Amino acid sequence: MLSDRDRDWLATTGDRTRLAVGESNIREGTCFDRLDLLLSGELEVTISKSGGAAESVGRVSPGQLVGEISFVTDLLPIATLTATQPTEILSLDRQTLARKLSSDAEFAARFYMLVCRTLAQRVRQNTELIATSELIPVPPLRKVLLMFAIFEDGDLGWMLSHGRQQKLAPNSVLIAEGQATDMLYISIDGVLSVSVQIPGQAEPKVVASLESGEFLGEISFVESGLASATVSCVEPSLVFALPRPALVEHIEADRGFAARFYNAIAIVMADRLQDRLLQRGYGLVAYGDTESLDDDIEYADELDMETLEKTAIAGSRFDWFLKQAKSAR
């Protein structure tokens, strides 16, 4: 996915660090201002559970990125990563990496695609954990619309000229778990439910409800695989469908668009994963809806002023996109 030139830049720019067994490179709830690449060894991922002890939710093997959720969302980590054997990591300073991404569209396109595939793996690994955990009343992050702050006007214009609106009736299925889909969707109006089939259970488990401004089918798109969940219509809804072949062709032809597109997808996937874990009581700083926010504490799911400003810009741009999409055929 990354080119030899990309790897050479990472190797010469990053700092190598060795971790002994039991040492952590990322701690839950602690600021993390870099991105790490695991070179050798293994990291165990643990996450605290509200009212209980930390749980092990996965392991990271060589070649995988860590800290990617904090990198694309600017939120505090909600997991701790600890070496289970002698481990070596390559650390990339956030600001240095950000400058490279803004100046090199080819690198940015490949890098964000790698981040998307990493996040897709994280989502699949945590699907059963999320589906079998009880919801608690934690306010959602609501950062999904930020993807519209990433796109340029020309990007949105291209989407509108190559996609089409699709009306959905209640109880209809837009995406079926385990099936291939040749479309990437953006929800425009209505309510859609996301459900997954849990082994040993007869009925699928609903894990999320989606409204306007959401990408749908993004995991299948970045992995070129089968759908990880079923998306069905709760009430009369409208989505905007983008054909996969046209998207792939445009991504190859316009690398600036490719970088922005995969960056936007990464934000959506990282936001959803962190949001759904927090809503199920996972994460050191998860809080209930009856608790007030302390102005002196930076919560893992609290938006800063810069993010709020971006959200306002994204909201205006999405409103424009929504109007145009509703009038498209």
C-alpha positions as CSV (number, residue, x, y, z in Angstrom):
1,M,0.0,0.0,0.0
2,L,2.8,2.4,1.0
3,S,5.5,2.8,-1.7
4,D,9.2,2.1,-1.0
5,R,9.8,5.8,-1.0
6,D,7.1,6.3,1.6
7,R,8.7,3.7,3.8
8,D,12.1,5.3,3.4
9,W,10.7,8.6,4.5
10,L,9.0,7.0,7.5
11,A,12.3,5.2,8.5
12,T,14.4,8.4,8.2
13,T,11.9,10.7,9.9
14,G,10.6,8.6,12.7
15,D,12.1,7.8,16.0
16,R,12.7,4.2,17.0
17,T,11.8,3.1,20.6
18,R,12.1,-0.3,22.3
19,L,9.5,-1.4,24.8
20,A,10.2,-4.0,27.5
21,V,7.4,-6.5,28.4
22,G,4.8,-4.6,30.4
23,E,5.7,-1.1,29.1
24,S,3.0,0.9,27.3
25,N,3.4,3.4,24.4
26,I,-0.2,4.6,24.7
27,R,-2.2,5.1,27.9
28,E,-6.0,5.5,28.0
29,G,-7.1,9.1,28.7
30,T,-3.5,10.5,28.2
31,C,-2.6,12.9,25.4
32,F,-0.9,11.2,22.5
33,D,0.7,13.6,19.9
34,R,2.2,11.1,17.5
35,L,1.5,8.1,15.4
36,D,3.3,4.8,16.0
37,L,4.1,1.9,13.6
38,L,4.8,-1.4,15.2
39,L,8.1,-2.8,13.8
40,S,8.5,-6.0,15.9
41,G,7.0,-7.6,18.9
42,E,3.3,-7.4,20.0
43,L,1.1,-4.9,21.8
44,E,-2.0,-5.9,23.8
45,V,-5.0,-3.5,23.6
46,T,-6.9,-3.0,26.9
47,I,-9.8,-0.7,27.5
48,S,-11.5,0.1,30.8
49,K,-15.1,-0.7,31.4
50,S,-17.4,1.6,33.4
51,G,-17.8,0.0,36.8
52,G,-15.3,-2.8,36.1
53,A,-11.7,-3.8,35.4
54,A,-10.0,-3.2,32.1
55,E,-10.6,-5.7,29.4
56,S,-8.3,-7.0,26.7
57,V,-9.9,-6.3,23.3
58,G,-7.2,-7.3,20.8
59,R,-3.5,-7.4,19.9
60,V,-1.4,-5.5,17.4
61,S,1.2,-7.2,15.2
62,P,4.2,-5.9,13.3
63,G,3.4,-3.6,10.4
64,Q,0.2,-2.2,12.0
65,L,-0.4,1.5,12.9
66,V,-1.4,2.4,16.4
67,G,-2.8,5.7,17.6
68,E,-4.6,6.3,14.4
69,I,-7.9,7.1,16.0
70,S,-6.4,9.9,18.1
71,F,-4.5,11.1,15.0
72,V,-7.5,11.6,12.8
73,T,-10.0,12.7,15.5
74,D,-7.7,14.8,17.8
75,L,-9.4,12.9,20.8
76,L,-7.7,11.3,23.7
77,P,-7.0,7.6,23.5
78,I,-9.6,5.3,25.1
79,A,-7.3,2.3,25.2
80,T,-4.0,1.3,26.6
81,L,-1.4,-0.5,24.5
82,T,1.1,-2.7,26.4
83,A,4.0,-4.8,25.1
84,T,3.6,-8.5,25.7
85,Q,7.1,-9.3,24.4
86,P,10.2,-7.2,23.6
87,T,8.8,-4.7,21.1
88,E,10.1,-2.0,18.8
89,I,8.0,0.9,17.5
90,L,8.6,3.7,15.0
91,S,7.1,7.0,16.3
92,L,6.1,9.9,13.9
93,D,5.6,13.3,15.4
94,R,2.1,14.6,14.6
95,Q,3.2,18.0,13.3
96,T,5.9,16.5,11.0
97,L,3.5,14.0,9.6
98,A,0.8,16.6,9.1
99,R,3.2,18.8,7.1
100,K,4.1,15.8,4.9
101,L,0.5,15.0,4.3
102,S,-0.4,18.6,3.3
103,S,2.6,18.8,0.9
104,D,2.6,15.4,-0.8
105,A,-0.8,14.3,-2.2
106,E,0.5,11.0,-3.4
107,F,1.8,10.1,0.1
108,A,-1.3,11.4,1.7
109,A,-3.6,9.3,-0.5
110,R,-1.6,6.1,0.3
111,F,-1.3,7.0,4.0
112,Y,-4.9,7.7,4.6
113,M,-5.9,4.6,2.7
114,L,-3.7,2.6,5.1
115,V,-5.3,4.3,8.1
116,C,-8.8,3.4,6.6
117,R,-7.9,-0.2,6.3
118,T,-6.4,-0.3,9.8
119,L,-9.7,1.2,11.1
120,A,-11.7,-1.2,9.1
121,Q,-9.9,-4.1,10.9
122,R,-10.5,-2.4,14.3
123,V,-14.2,-2.2,13.6
124,R,-14.5,-5.8,12.6
125,Q,-12.4,-6.9,15.6
126,N,-14.7,-5.0,18.0
127,T,-18.1,-5.8,16.4
128,E,-19.1,-8.5,18.8
129,L,-17.8,-6.6,21.8
130,I,-20.0,-3.6,20.8
131,A,-23.0,-5.7,19.9
132,T,-23.1,-7.6,23.2
133,S,-22.5,-4.7,25.5
134,E,-25.3,-2.7,27.1
135,L,-25.8,0.9,26.0
136,I,-25.3,3.7,28.5
137,P,-26.5,7.3,28.0
138,V,-23.2,8.9,26.8
139,P,-23.7,11.9,24.5
140,P,-22.5,11.0,20.9
141,L,-19.4,12.7,19.5
142,R,-21.3,14.0,16.5
143,K,-18.1,14.7,14.5
144,V,-19.2,12.8,11.4
145,L,-20.1,16.0,9.5
146,L,-16.5,17.0,9.8
147,M,-15.9,15.0,6.6
148,F,-17.6,17.8,4.7
149,A,-14.9,20.2,6.0
150,I,-12.3,18.0,4.4
151,F,-13.8,18.0,0.9
152,E,-13.3,20.9,-1.5
153,D,-16.2,22.3,-3.5
154,G,-15.0,20.6,-6.6
155,D,-15.0,17.2,-4.8
156,L,-18.6,17.7,-3.8
157,G,-19.5,18.8,-7.4
158,W,-17.9,15.7,-8.8
159,M,-19.9,13.5,-6.4
160,L,-23.1,15.2,-7.3
161,S,-22.5,14.8,-11.0
162,H,-21.6,11.1,-10.8
163,G,-24.0,9.9,-8.1
164,R,-27.8,9.6,-7.8
165,Q,-30.4,9.8,-5.1
166,Q,-32.1,6.6,-4.0
167,K,-35.4,6.5,-2.0
168,L,-35.9,3.8,0.6
169,A,-39.1,2.4,2.0
170,P,-39.4,1.3,5.7
171,N,-38.0,-2.1,6.4
172,S,-36.1,-2.2,3.1
173,V,-32.4,-3.4,3.2
174,L,-29.8,-1.1,1.7
175,I,-26.7,-3.2,2.6
176,A,-26.7,-6.8,3.6
177,E,-24.1,-8.2,5.9
178,G,-21.8,-10.7,4.2
179,Q,-22.8,-9.4,0.7
180,A,-20.8,-7.3,-1.7
181,T,-22.0,-3.8,-2.6
182,D,-21.0,-1.8,-5.6
183,M,-22.1,1.5,-4.1
184,L,-20.9,3.9,-1.4
185,Y,-23.8,5.8,0.1
186,I,-24.3,9.1,1.9
187,S,-27.4,9.3,4.0
188,I,-29.5,12.4,3.2
189,D,-32.7,12.1,5.1
190,G,-34.5,9.6,7.3
191,V,-33.3,7.0,9.8
192,L,-31.3,3.9,9.1
193,S,-30.4,1.1,11.5
194,V,-27.1,-0.9,11.6
195,S,-27.3,-4.5,12.8
196,V,-24.9,-7.4,13.0
197,Q,-25.3,-11.2,13.3
198,I,-23.7,-12.5,16.5
199,P,-22.7,-16.2,16.5
200,G,-25.1,-18.3,18.5
201,Q,-27.9,-15.7,18.4
202,A,-30.9,-16.2,16.1
203,E,-31.7,-12.5,15.5
204,P,-29.3,-9.8,14.4
205,K,-28.4,-7.2,17.0
206,V,-28.9,-3.5,16.3
207,V,-25.7,-1.6,17.1
208,A,-26.4,1.9,15.8
209,S,-29.0,4.3,14.3
210,L,-27.8,6.6,11.5
211,E,-29.3,9.8,10.3
212,S,-28.2,12.4,7.7
213,G,-24.6,13.1,6.9
214,E,-23.2,9.6,7.2
215,F,-21.2,7.4,4.9
216,L,-22.6,3.9,4.4
217,G,-20.7,0.9,3.0
218,E,-17.3,2.5,3.6
219,I,-15.7,-0.6,5.2
220,S,-16.5,-2.7,2.2
221,F,-15.2,0.0,-0.1
222,V,-11.8,0.4,1.6
223,E,-11.3,-3.4,2.0
224,S,-12.8,-4.4,-1.4
225,G,-14.7,-7.0,0.6
226,L,-18.0,-8.0,2.0
227,A,-20.3,-5.8,4.1
228,S,-19.6,-6.0,7.9
229,A,-23.2,-5.2,8.9
230,T,-26.7,-4.9,7.6
231,V,-28.1,-1.4,7.0
232,S,-31.9,-1.2,6.8
233,C,-34.4,1.5,6.6
234,V,-36.4,2.5,9.8
235,E,-38.6,5.2,8.1
236,P,-38.9,6.6,4.6
237,S,-35.3,7.7,3.8
238,L,-33.2,9.1,1.1
239,V,-29.6,8.3,0.4
240,F,-27.1,9.4,-2.3
241,A,-25.4,6.6,-4.1
242,L,-21.9,6.8,-5.6
243,P,-20.9,3.9,-7.9
244,R,-17.8,2.2,-6.9
245,P,-16.2,2.0,-10.4
246,A,-16.5,5.7,-10.9
247,L,-15.1,6.5,-7.5
248,V,-12.1,4.1,-8.0
249,E,-11.3,5.7,-11.3
250,H,-11.5,9.2,-9.9
251,I,-9.4,8.3,-6.9
252,E,-6.6,7.0,-9.3
253,A,-6.9,10.1,-11.6
254,D,-7.0,12.8,-8.9
255,R,-4.7,12.1,-6.0
256,G,-5.6,15.2,-4.2
257,F,-9.2,14.0,-4.1
258,A,-8.0,10.5,-3.1
259,A,-6.2,12.0,0.0
260,R,-9.2,14.0,1.0
261,F,-11.6,11.1,0.4
262,Y,-9.7,8.6,2.5
263,N,-9.1,11.3,5.2
264,A,-12.8,11.8,5.4
265,I,-13.5,8.1,5.5
266,A,-11.0,7.7,8.3
267,I,-12.7,10.4,10.3
268,V,-16.0,8.7,9.9
269,M,-14.8,5.2,10.9
270,A,-12.7,6.5,13.8
271,D,-15.5,8.6,15.1
272,R,-18.0,5.7,14.9
273,L,-15.8,3.2,16.6
274,Q,-14.8,5.5,19.5
275,D,-18.4,6.7,19.8
276,R,-19.9,3.2,20.0
277,L,-17.3,2.1,22.6
278,L,-18.0,5.1,24.8
279,Q,-21.7,4.6,24.5
280,R,-21.2,1.1,26.0
281,G,-19.2,2.2,29.0
282,Y,-15.7,1.6,27.6
283,G,-13.1,4.2,28.1
284,L,-11.5,5.8,31.2
285,V,-13.4,9.1,30.8
286,A,-16.8,7.9,29.6
287,Y,-19.5,9.8,31.4
288,G,-23.3,9.5,31.9
289,D,-25.9,11.8,30.7
290,T,-26.7,12.9,34.3
291,E,-23.2,14.1,34.9
292,S,-22.2,17.7,33.9
293,L,-19.0,18.5,32.1
294,D,-16.3,20.1,34.1
295,D,-14.8,23.1,32.2
296,D,-11.3,22.2,33.5
297,I,-11.3,18.6,32.3
298,E,-10.7,17.6,28.7
299,Y,-13.0,14.6,28.2
300,A,-12.2,12.1,25.5
301,D,-15.5,12.9,23.7
302,E,-15.6,16.7,24.2
303,L,-15.2,19.0,21.2
304,D,-12.7,21.9,21.4
305,M,-13.5,25.3,19.9
306,E,-11.5,24.7,16.7
307,T,-13.5,21.5,16.1
308,L,-16.7,23.4,16.7
309,E,-15.7,25.9,14.1
310,K,-14.9,23.2,11.6
311,T,-18.3,21.6,12.5
312,A,-20.1,24.8,11.6
313,I,-18.3,25.0,8.2
314,A,-19.0,21.4,7.6
315,G,-22.6,21.8,8.5
316,S,-23.1,24.7,6.0
317,R,-21.4,22.7,3.3
318,F,-23.5,19.6,4.0
319,D,-26.7,21.7,3.9
320,W,-25.7,22.8,0.4
321,F,-24.8,19.2,-0.6
322,L,-28.1,18.0,0.9
323,K,-30.2,20.5,-1.2
324,Q,-28.3,19.6,-4.4
325,A,-28.6,15.8,-3.7
326,K,-32.3,16.0,-3.1
327,S,-32.8,17.7,-6.5
328,A,-30.6,15.2,-8.3
329,R,-32.1,12.3,-10.2
